[in-house]
């Protein structure tokens, strides 16, 4: 029983170390609004024709065309109070080929330069993929984070659809740069320490 109790305590502590506090949802856009030639909700469009960037099928952000590449930028996201920022999104090629590319970039004010977080060929396979991109430290605890999605296409009808764009971060404890531990994480740590303490205090049997 002593070995079992000790093992349980150690296992709980290992699980705690391997499972950090769950990130909080800071901002999201699921594009669940009527189809339109404008994205809305604070997005800025760069396009050639009026329907190259917008909402399609009441649920997706569409990027299409070339010269200039279709691009949508959102510059009104605050990460104040959060660090370890990640961006998650789903995407799917639509009438595209391998030469076409999707690029995700971000900009952290007051650093006015764009960082590429994701760049991939679209290919011809029209299946949804989910990406989780870890941003660098400049994106933490700032008033203005900008996100940009752009397509680099070689034909006017090559396109990509995006959905579920979400920004996550870990809450910063007051007066420190460390994240606030969740109650579940504290409980797990306590269980681990109790298990080890019980094993230490339990008298061993003599033969």
C-alpha positions in Angstrom: 0.0 0.0 0.0 2.9 2.4 0.7 4.3 2.0 -2.7 0.8 2.5 -4.2 0.2 5.7 -2.2 3.6 7.1 -3.1 3.0 6.2 -6.8 -0.3 8.0 -6.7 1.2 11.1 -5.3 4.0 11.2 -7.8 1.6 10.5 -10.6 -0.5 13.5 -9.6 2.5 15.8 -9.5 3.7 14.6 -12.9 0.2 15.1 -14.4 0.2 18.6 -13.0 3.5 19.4 -14.6 2.4 18.0 -17.9 -1.0 19.8 -17.9 -0.5 23.6 -17.3 -3.4 25.9 -16.5 -5.9 25.9 -19.3 -5.7 29.1 -21.5 -8.5 31.6 -21.4 -10.4 32.6 -24.5 -9.6 36.3 -25.1 -11.2 37.0 -28.5 -13.0 35.1 -31.2 -14.9 35.4 -34.5 -16.8 32.5 -35.9 -18.1 34.5 -38.8 -21.7 33.3 -38.0 -23.4 36.2 -39.9 -25.2 36.6 -43.2 -23.2 36.2 -46.4 -21.8 39.6 -47.5 -19.1 41.2 -49.6 -17.7 42.7 -46.4 -16.4 40.8 -43.4 -17.7 43.2 -40.7 -16.9 42.9 -37.0 -13.9 45.3 -37.3 -12.1 43.5 -40.1 -10.4 45.5 -42.8 -10.4 44.1 -46.4 -7.7 44.3 -49.1 -9.0 43.1 -52.5 -9.3 43.6 -56.2 -13.0 43.0 -56.7 -15.7 43.8 -54.2 -16.5 40.1 -53.5 -12.9 38.9 -53.1 -13.0 39.2 -49.3 -16.2 38.6 -47.3 -18.6 36.2 -45.7 -19.8 33.1 -47.6 -22.4 30.5 -46.7 -23.3 32.5 -43.5 -20.3 31.0 -41.7 -16.9 31.5 -43.4 -14.4 34.2 -44.1 -13.5 34.0 -47.8 -10.2 35.1 -49.3 -9.9 35.0 -53.1 -8.2 36.4 -56.2 -4.8 38.0 -56.9 -3.2 41.4 -57.7 -3.5 42.4 -54.9 -3.9 39.2 -52.9 -7.1 39.0 -50.9 -6.4 39.9 -47.3 -8.4 40.5 -44.1 -6.9 42.3 -41.1 -8.2 42.8 -37.6 -6.4 45.4 -35.5 -8.6 45.7 -32.4 -7.6 42.8 -30.2 -6.4 43.4 -26.6 -4.3 40.9 -24.7 -3.9 43.1 -21.6 -3.6 40.9 -18.5 -2.6 37.8 -20.5 0.6 36.2 -21.7 1.5 33.0 -23.7 -0.8 34.1 -26.5 -1.9 31.6 -29.1 -4.1 31.9 -32.2 -6.3 29.0 -33.4 -8.2 28.9 -36.7 -9.7 26.4 -39.2 -9.1 26.7 -42.9 -10.0 24.9 -46.1 -8.8 25.3 -49.7 -11.5 26.1 -52.2 -10.8 25.7 -55.9 -7.1 26.1 -55.3 -3.9 24.4 -56.3 -0.6 23.6 -54.7 1.0 26.9 -55.9 -1.6 28.9 -54.0 -0.6 29.9 -50.4 -2.3 30.9 -47.2 -0.4 33.2 -44.9 -1.2 34.2 -41.3 0.7 37.2 -39.8 0.4 39.2 -36.6 1.6 42.6 -35.4 2.1 43.7 -31.8 1.8 47.5 -31.2 3.9 49.5 -30.7 6.2 47.2 -32.8 4.9 48.0 -36.2 6.3 45.1 -38.1 4.4 42.0 -39.2 5.6 38.5 -38.1 4.7 35.5 -40.1 3.1 32.9 -37.9 1.9 30.4 -40.5 2.5 30.0 -44.3 1.4 27.0 -46.3 0.5 25.8 -49.7 -3.2 25.3 -50.2 -3.1 22.2 -52.4 -6.2 20.7 -54.0 -7.5 18.8 -51.0 -10.6 20.6 -49.7 -10.6 19.3 -46.1 -10.7 21.4 -43.0 -7.5 21.8 -41.0 -7.1 23.4 -37.6 -3.9 25.3 -36.8 -2.7 26.5 -33.4 0.0 29.2 -33.6 2.0 30.3 -30.6 2.8 34.0 -30.8 6.1 35.5 -29.5 6.3 37.4 -26.2 5.6 40.8 -28.0 2.0 39.7 -28.3 1.6 39.4 -24.5 -0.2 42.0 -22.3 -0.7 44.7 -25.0 -3.6 46.9 -25.9 -3.5 46.3 -29.6 -2.8 43.0 -31.4 -3.4 42.8 -35.1 -4.1 39.6 -37.1 -3.9 39.2 -40.8 -4.9 36.4 -43.2 -3.9 36.6 -46.8 -4.1 34.3 -49.9 -1.3 34.3 -52.5 -3.2 33.0 -55.6 -2.3 32.6 -59.3 -5.9 32.6 -60.5 -8.9 34.9 -59.9 -11.1 32.1 -58.5 -8.6 30.4 -56.3 -9.8 30.8 -52.7 -9.6 29.7 -49.1 -12.3 29.6 -46.4 -11.5 30.4 -42.7 -13.5 29.8 -39.6 -13.3 29.8 -35.8 -10.5 32.4 -35.4 -9.7 32.5 -31.7 -7.1 34.1 -29.5 -6.1 32.4 -26.2 -3.9 33.5 -23.3 -2.9 32.7 -19.7 -4.1 35.2 -17.1 -1.2 37.1 -15.5 -1.3 37.1 -11.7 -1.3 40.6 -10.1 2.3 41.8 -9.6 3.9 38.9 -11.4 4.5 37.5 -14.9 3.3 34.0 -13.9 0.0 32.6 -14.8 -2.8 32.1 -12.2 -3.2 28.4 -11.4 -6.7 27.0 -11.8 -8.5 25.4 -8.8 -8.3 22.0 -10.5 -4.5 22.4 -10.8 -4.2 23.3 -7.1 -6.4 20.4 -6.1 -4.2 18.0 -8.2 -1.1 19.4 -6.6 -2.6 19.0 -3.1 -3.6 15.4 -3.8 -0.1 14.6 -4.9 1.5 16.1 -1.8 -1.0 14.3 0.5 -0.3 11.0 -1.1 3.4 11.4 -0.7 3.1 12.6 2.9 0.8 9.7 3.8 3.3 7.2 2.4 6.2 8.8 4.4 4.3 8.8 7.7 2.9 5.3 7.3 5.1 3.0 9.5 6.7 0.2 7.7 5.9 -3.4 8.7 8.6 -5.4 10.2 9.0 -9.0 9.1 
